[in-house]
Amino acid sequence: MVRGVRGAITVRRDKPQEILTATCELLGVLQEKNPGLICEDLASVLFTVTDDIVSVYPAQAAREMGWGQVPLMCAREIPVENSLQLCIRVMIHWNTDLPQEEINHVYLREAAALRPDLNSEN
């Protein structure tokens, strides 16, 4: 069975090291909140960024974390008027037998406002 694991984080500015550090933080917290989530069980990972992030691909952070065999893709988020800026989102496709209600999604920093019902910082 494949489950989707969602997460998002914001950055203060579009600088490569800030993007990579934030992405590593997000992926690390996702792994912490979902202890069985290991890269060998990932079918694929999709990252999206808002239009104001152009300095580096967030997938590079996953590669640097050792996710070398996981299919990764980056894309642009739909530019909805008045939406959250400087945001990195992720959708992880995880091969797991866990039921949907045991999947923990993670929304950090300003991204916590995107899904207050799933906010890991509450």
FIKE-283593 format. One record per residue (C-alpha): residue in one letter; residue number from 1; x, y negated, z. Coordinates in steps of 0.05 Angstrom, whole numbers, plus 32768, in hexadecimal, padded with zeros to 4 digits. Layout:
REM FIKE-283593
<aa->a | i->NUM | u->X | v->Y | w->Z> $
...
This chain:
REM FIKE-283593
<aa->m | i->1 | u->8000 | v->8000 | w->8000> $
<aa->v | i->2 | u->8018 | v->7FB9 | w->7FF1> $
<aa->r | i->3 | u->8008 | v->7F7F | w->8020> $
<aa->g | i->4 | u->8012 | v->7F35 | w->8013> $
<aa->v | i->5 | u->8038 | v->7F0E | w->8048> $
<aa->r | i->6 | u->8033 | v->7EC3 | w->8043> $
<aa->g | i->7 | u->805E | v->7E8C | w->805E> $
<aa->a | i->8 | u->8071 | v->7E43 | w->8054> $
<aa->i | i->9 | u->80A2 | v->7E10 | w->806F> $
<aa->t | i->10 | u->80B1 | v->7DC7 | w->8060> $
<aa->v | i->11 | u->80F3 | v->7DA2 | w->805A> $
<aa->r | i->12 | u->8103 | v->7D59 | w->8066> $
<aa->r | i->13 | u->8126 | v->7D4F | w->8023> $
<aa->d | i->14 | u->8139 | v->7D73 | w->7FE3> $
<aa->k | i->15 | u->8181 | v->7D87 | w->7FF1> $
<aa->p | i->16 | u->819A | v->7DCC | w->7FDF> $
<aa->q | i->17 | u->81B4 | v->7DDF | w->8024> $
<aa->e | i->18 | u->8174 | v->7DC7 | w->8045> $
<aa->i | i->19 | u->8149 | v->7DF0 | w->8015> $
<aa->l | i->20 | u->8174 | v->7E2F | w->801F> $
<aa->t | i->21 | u->8176 | v->7E27 | w->806B> $
<aa->a | i->22 | u->812B | v->7E1D | w->806F> $
<aa->t | i->23 | u->811D | v->7E59 | w->8042> $
<aa->c | i->24 | u->814B | v->7E85 | w->806C> $
<aa->e | i->25 | u->8127 | v->7E6C | w->80AB> $
<aa->l | i->26 | u->80E3 | v->7E7C | w->808D> $
<aa->l | i->27 | u->80F8 | v->7EC2 | w->8075> $
<aa->g | i->28 | u->811A | v->7ED0 | w->80B8> $
<aa->v | i->29 | u->80DC | v->7EBD | w->80E0> $
<aa->l | i->30 | u->80B1 | v->7EE7 | w->80B1> $
<aa->q | i->31 | u->80DE | v->7F23 | w->80BF> $
<aa->e | i->32 | u->80DC | v->7F14 | w->810A> $
<aa->k | i->33 | u->8090 | v->7F10 | w->810B> $
<aa->n | i->34 | u->808A | v->7F4F | w->80DF> $
<aa->p | i->35 | u->80C0 | v->7F7E | w->80FC> $
<aa->g | i->36 | u->80B9 | v->7FB4 | w->80C7> $
<aa->l | i->37 | u->80C2 | v->7F83 | w->808E> $
<aa->i | i->38 | u->8104 | v->7F97 | w->806E> $
<aa->c | i->39 | u->811C | v->7F87 | w->8028> $
<aa->e | i->40 | u->811C | v->7FD0 | w->8013> $
<aa->d | i->41 | u->80D0 | v->7FD0 | w->801A> $
<aa->l | i->42 | u->80C3 | v->7F91 | w->7FF2> $
<aa->a | i->43 | u->80A2 | v->7F98 | w->7FAE> $
<aa->s | i->44 | u->80AF | v->7F4F | w->7F9C> $
<aa->v | i->45 | u->80B1 | v->7F08 | w->7FB7> $
<aa->l | i->46 | u->8093 | v->7EC9 | w->7F99> $
<aa->f | i->47 | u->80AB | v->7E85 | w->7FB0> $
<aa->t | i->48 | u->8089 | v->7E44 | w->7F9C> $
<aa->v | i->49 | u->80A1 | v->7DFE | w->7FA8> $
<aa->t | i->50 | u->8080 | v->7DBA | w->7FA3> $
<aa->d | i->51 | u->8094 | v->7D8C | w->7F69> $
<aa->d | i->52 | u->80C4 | v->7D65 | w->7F96> $
<aa->i | i->53 | u->80F2 | v->7DA1 | w->7F9F> $
<aa->v | i->54 | u->8122 | v->7DA8 | w->7F65> $
<aa->s | i->55 | u->8168 | v->7DB1 | w->7F82> $
<aa->v | i->56 | u->816B | v->7DFD | w->7F8B> $
<aa->y | i->57 | u->8141 | v->7E3C | w->7F85> $
<aa->p | i->58 | u->8128 | v->7E56 | w->7FC9> $
<aa->a | i->59 | u->8134 | v->7E9D | w->7FAF> $
<aa->q | i->60 | u->817F | v->7E8E | w->7FB5> $
<aa->a | i->61 | u->8176 | v->7E8F | w->8001> $
<aa->a | i->62 | u->8156 | v->7ED5 | w->7FFE> $
<aa->r | i->63 | u->8190 | v->7EED | w->7FD3> $
<aa->e | i->64 | u->81C2 | v->7ED1 | w->8006> $
<aa->m | i->65 | u->819C | v->7EF7 | w->803D> $
<aa->g | i->66 | u->81A9 | v->7F38 | w->8018> $
<aa->w | i->67 | u->8168 | v->7F40 | w->7FF2> $
<aa->g | i->68 | u->8190 | v->7F4F | w->7FB3> $
<aa->q | i->69 | u->8165 | v->7F88 | w->7F98> $
<aa->v | i->70 | u->8122 | v->7F66 | w->7FA5> $
<aa->p | i->71 | u->8100 | v->7F47 | w->7F68> $
<aa->l | i->72 | u->80FB | v->7EFC | w->7F78> $
<aa->m | i->73 | u->80D8 | v->7EC5 | w->7F52> $
<aa->c | i->74 | u->80D1 | v->7E7A | w->7F5C> $
<aa->a | i->75 | u->809A | v->7E4D | w->7F40> $
<aa->r | i->76 | u->807B | v->7E09 | w->7F49> $
<aa->e | i->77 | u->8040 | v->7DFF | w->7F77> $
<aa->i | i->78 | u->8003 | v->7DDF | w->7F58> $
<aa->p | i->79 | u->800A | v->7D93 | w->7F63> $
<aa->v | i->80 | u->7FC8 | v->7D87 | w->7F87> $
<aa->e | i->81 | u->7FBC | v->7D3E | w->7F98> $
<aa->n | i->82 | u->7FCE | v->7D2D | w->7FE1> $
<aa->s | i->83 | u->7FEB | v->7D72 | w->7FEE> $
<aa->l | i->84 | u->8025 | v->7D81 | w->801C> $
<aa->q | i->85 | u->8068 | v->7D6C | w->7FFF> $
<aa->l | i->86 | u->80AE | v->7D8A | w->8004> $
<aa->c | i->87 | u->8090 | v->7DCF | w->8010> $
<aa->i | i->88 | u->80AB | v->7E14 | w->8002> $
<aa->r | i->89 | u->8078 | v->7E4C | w->8001> $
<aa->v | i->90 | u->8083 | v->7E97 | w->7FFD> $
<aa->m | i->91 | u->8058 | v->7ED4 | w->7FED> $
<aa->i | i->92 | u->807A | v->7F16 | w->7FFE> $
<aa->h | i->93 | u->805E | v->7F56 | w->7FE1> $
<aa->w | i->94 | u->806E | v->7F89 | w->8016> $
<aa->n | i->95 | u->8066 | v->7FD5 | w->8010> $
<aa->t | i->96 | u->804A | v->7FE5 | w->8055> $
<aa->d | i->97 | u->8015 | v->8010 | w->8076> $
<aa->l | i->98 | u->8003 | v->7FD9 | w->80A7> $
<aa->p | i->99 | u->7FBB | v->7FC2 | w->80A6> $
<aa->q | i->100 | u->7FAF | v->7F7B | w->808D> $
<aa->e | i->101 | u->7FA0 | v->7F61 | w->80D4> $
<aa->e | i->102 | u->7FE6 | v->7F75 | w->80EB> $
<aa->i | i->103 | u->8009 | v->7F4B | w->80B6> $
<aa->n | i->104 | u->8025 | v->7F0B | w->80D4> $
<aa->h | i->105 | u->8029 | v->7ECE | w->80A7> $
<aa->v | i->106 | u->8057 | v->7E94 | w->80B8> $
<aa->y | i->107 | u->804D | v->7E4A | w->80AD> $
<aa->l | i->108 | u->8084 | v->7E1E | w->80C9> $
<aa->r | i->109 | u->808F | v->7DD3 | w->80D3> $
<aa->e | i->110 | u->805D | v->7DA8 | w->80AD> $
<aa->a | i->111 | u->8046 | v->7DE6 | w->8086> $
<aa->a | i->112 | u->8022 | v->7DFC | w->80C6> $
<aa->a | i->113 | u->7FE9 | v->7DCE | w->80AF> $
<aa->l | i->114 | u->7FDE | v->7DF9 | w->8070> $
<aa->r | i->115 | u->7FC0 | v->7E33 | w->8097> $
<aa->p | i->116 | u->7FB1 | v->7E20 | w->80DF> $
<aa->d | i->117 | u->7F8B | v->7E61 | w->80E7> $
<aa->l | i->118 | u->7FCB | v->7E88 | w->80D9> $
<aa->n | i->119 | u->7FFC | v->7E56 | w->80F8> $
<aa->s | i->120 | u->8035 | v->7E7D | w->8118> $
<aa->e | i->121 | u->8047 | v->7E40 | w->8142> $
<aa->n | i->122 | u->8005 | v->7E40 | w->8169> $
